Amino acid sequence: MTLPIENTRFEGPLADPIEEMRRRSFLALSRLHRGIERLVLTDFPDYENIGDSVIALGQAEFWRRAGIEIDATYSWRTLSPRVYESTTPVAIQGGGNFGGLYPQHSGHRYLLSESLRADTELIQLPQSVHFGSAADREEFAARMATRRTLRLAVRDEDSLASVCDLVPQAMLAPDSVHMLGHLEAEPPTRGFVCLLRRDQESALPAAHPAAIDWPPLTFADRVRQRARRTIVEGAVTRSMNRSTERWFADAAQRLRTGIALLTPGETVVTDRLHAMLLALQMGRRVIAIDNANGKLTSYAATWFDGLDLPLEFAPDLAAAMTDV
C-alpha cells in the first residue's frame, strides 16, 4: 500500500537547501532499501510526540516515490507474533534513540532482531544513537549488532562513530522528515515561538515562561481516541492492530498540529530536533539550543555545512532570547 503526502514538491534547484536535503534523504534511503519492493512497518509512533509522526510521514513519502508497498503497519503495542515469521522485509520506525533512553522501544527492536526469521531483512530507519552506559552498548552489541540481515541507518556522524565497530555496514542517512520538502504555512503573526522540551532529553534548568512543547494527550483526548478506535474501527482492545491508512491519518493530523504551533513565530527558538527541522522547512528563522545528548548540533554538523539555512545555535536559553 502506498500513501500520498499532500503539499510536497520534489523538483527544485540544488541551491535550495530544503530541496537539497530532500535529495540527500532520497539517495540515502534508496541505498538503505536497495532490492526492497515491499515491507512491514513496525514501532509506528502511537503517541503524542509530533517529531516521530513527521518522521513516519517522511518515510511514507519515500516509499511512495520509490514504489515500495507497505503490507502492514504495527505500533510496538499491536505487533502481531506472525511478523516474526515474515519473509517480507521488516522495517523499524526511525527517530528516537538507541542506547537505553526509551527502554520499551529498544526492547521492541531487540526482540525483533532476535525473533525474526534469520533470512528476513530487518531495516532500522534513520535514528540517533546515544549509549547511556557501557551496559546499554553491550546489550545493543549482543542483541542486535550481530544480526546478519540488519540494515542500520543513523542520522549523524557521532551516532555512526558509536556503532561502526559493531555494525561495519551501518550507514548515514538524513532524518526522513526531509522527504516532506517545503511545508506550507501562514505568514508569522509575532516575533517568536519558543518550543522547548519538558522531558529527560532537556538540558535546560528551566523553560521560558512563554514556552510551549508538543502538546500531551489529555485524559479526555485518550477517552475520545479509545472510543473512536473501538466503535469506528472495531479495535476492541489496545493490542488490536489498525489499517495503515488509519495510522498515517493520525500522523498527518499531528503534523498539522505541529505546523499550527510553529506558524505564529517569525523566529522559532527550540531544543527539539524536529521543531528545528519543521520550522526550517516552513521557511522560518530558527535559533536552536542543544538537548542533553547533543542531538541538534551533531545533526547540523553532519548535514548543514555549506547550506544557506536561517539557523543559528545559542549556548543557552538566555542567549537565544536576546537574539529574537
Buried (B, 14 or more C-beta within 10 A) or exposed (E): BBBEBEEBEEEBEEEBBBBBBBBBBBEBBBEBBEEBEEBBBBBBBBBBBBBBBBBBBBBBBBBBBBEBBBBBBBBBBBBBEEBBEBEBBBBBBBBBBBBBBBEEBBEBBBBBBEEBBEEBBBBBBBBBBBBEEEEBBEBBBEBBBEBEBBBBBBBBBBBBEBBBEBBEEBBBBBBBBBBBBBBEBEEBEEEBBBBBBEEEBBBBEEBBEEBBBBEEEEEEEEEEEEEEBBEEEEBEEEEBBBEBEBBBEBBBEBBEBBBEBBBBBBBBBBBBBBBBBBBBBBBBBBBBBBBBBBBBBBBBBBBBEEBEBBBBBBEEBEEBBEEB
